[in-house]
């Protein structure tokens, strides 16, 4: 590169910026509520109904079931959506929190302390045939 001996022009000070006008907030489209379904909780041995939960998804119904039934010794359970033959098997457990979470509800005198968080793990899927459970592959044949 060749150097030029041309004098450089002094930098001009920049003109002050005009204050920005606040932007109008964008209108958000209202979220549509997901359809809720009823899920039946069954024991894995004998398909005895243990409870009924209303939720938008299998997972959320399973989390509700864990928080209620884990204290009574239920760790593996089946969830069936009403009017459906599909049955999902879950394993539920409570995860201890490092620090208890305190929730204050309006109108309640004392706060609620949560020491555990429910968690679920999907195990298997079945198809209900009368009172028997068949694996999905066997039911398709």
C-alpha positions in Angstrom: 0.0 0.0 0.0 1.3 3.4 -0.9 1.0 6.1 1.7 -0.3 9.5 0.6 1.0 12.7 2.1 -2.4 14.4 1.7 -3.5 16.2 4.9 -6.5 14.7 6.6 -9.5 16.8 7.2 -10.4 17.5 10.9 -13.4 15.6 12.1 -16.6 17.6 12.4 -18.5 17.3 15.6 -21.7 15.3 15.2 -25.0 17.0 15.4 -27.0 16.2 18.5 -29.6 13.4 18.0 -33.2 14.3 18.1 -35.2 12.6 20.9 -36.9 9.4 19.7 -40.6 9.3 19.7 -42.0 6.4 21.8 -43.2 3.6 19.7 -46.8 2.6 19.9 -47.2 -0.7 21.6 -47.9 -3.6 19.2 -51.2 -5.2 19.7 -50.8 -8.8 20.6 -53.3 -11.3 19.3 -55.1 -12.9 22.2 -53.9 -16.4 23.0 -56.4 -19.1 22.4 -57.0 -21.4 25.3 -56.0 -25.0 24.7 -58.8 -27.5 25.0 -58.9 -29.3 28.3 -59.5 -33.0 28.6 -60.3 -35.4 31.4 -57.7 -38.0 32.3 -58.4 -41.0 34.4 -55.6 -42.2 36.8 -55.4 -46.0 37.1 -53.3 -48.3 39.1 -50.9 -50.4 37.0 -52.2 -53.6 38.5 -55.8 -54.3 37.8 -56.7 -51.0 36.2 -58.5 -49.7 39.2 -59.5 -46.1 38.9 -57.7 -43.9 41.4 -58.6 -40.4 40.3 -59.8 -38.0 37.6 -57.8 -34.9 36.5 -58.7 -32.2 34.0 -55.7 -30.8 32.0 -54.6 -29.8 28.6 -52.0 -32.6 28.2 -51.1 -36.0 29.6 -48.0 -34.6 31.2 -49.8 -31.9 33.2 -52.3 -34.5 34.4 -49.5 -36.8 35.4 -47.8 -34.0 37.4 -51.0 -33.3 39.3 -51.3 -37.1 40.0 -47.8 -37.3 41.4 -48.3 -34.3 43.7 -51.3 -36.0 45.2 -50.7 -39.7 45.1 -46.9 -40.0 45.7 -47.4 -39.5 49.4 -49.6 -42.6 49.4 -46.9 -44.8 47.8 -48.0 -44.6 44.2 -45.0 -44.3 42.0 -46.0 -46.0 38.7 -49.4 -45.3 37.3 -51.4 -45.3 34.1 -53.2 -42.3 32.6 -56.1 -42.8 30.1 -57.8 -39.9 28.3 -61.6 -40.4 28.6 -63.2 -41.6 25.4 -59.9 -43.0 24.2 -58.4 -46.5 24.3 -54.8 -45.2 24.6 -53.2 -45.6 28.0 -49.8 -44.1 28.9 -47.7 -45.4 31.7 -45.7 -42.9 33.8 -43.3 -43.1 36.7 -43.6 -40.3 39.1 -41.3 -39.0 41.8 -40.8 -35.9 44.0 -37.6 -34.0 43.6 -36.4 -32.2 46.8 -35.8 -28.5 46.4 -32.5 -26.9 47.6 -34.5 -24.2 49.4 -38.2 -24.3 50.2 -40.3 -22.2 47.9 -42.7 -19.9 49.7 -46.0 -19.0 48.0 -48.3 -16.4 49.4 -51.9 -16.6 48.2 -54.4 -13.8 48.4 -56.7 -14.1 51.3 -54.6 -16.8 53.0 -53.1 -16.1 56.4 -50.0 -18.2 56.3 -47.8 -18.8 53.3 -47.5 -22.3 51.7 -44.0 -23.9 51.8 -43.1 -26.3 49.0 -40.2 -28.6 49.8 -40.6 -30.9 46.7 -41.3 -30.5 43.0 -43.2 -33.2 41.2 -41.6 -34.8 38.1 -42.7 -37.6 35.8 -41.0 -39.9 33.3 -42.9 -41.5 30.4 -42.5 -45.3 30.5 -44.7 -46.9 27.8 -47.9 -46.7 25.9 -50.7 -49.3 25.8 -54.0 -49.8 24.1 -57.0 -50.9 26.2 -58.9 -53.9 24.9 -61.8 -54.4 27.2 -60.1 -55.0 30.5 -56.7 -56.0 29.1 -53.8 -53.8 28.1 -52.0 -54.6 24.9 -48.8 -53.1 23.6 -49.5 -50.6 20.8 -47.5 -52.8 18.2 -49.6 -55.9 19.1 -52.9 -53.9 18.8 -51.9 -52.7 15.3 -51.5 -56.2 14.0 
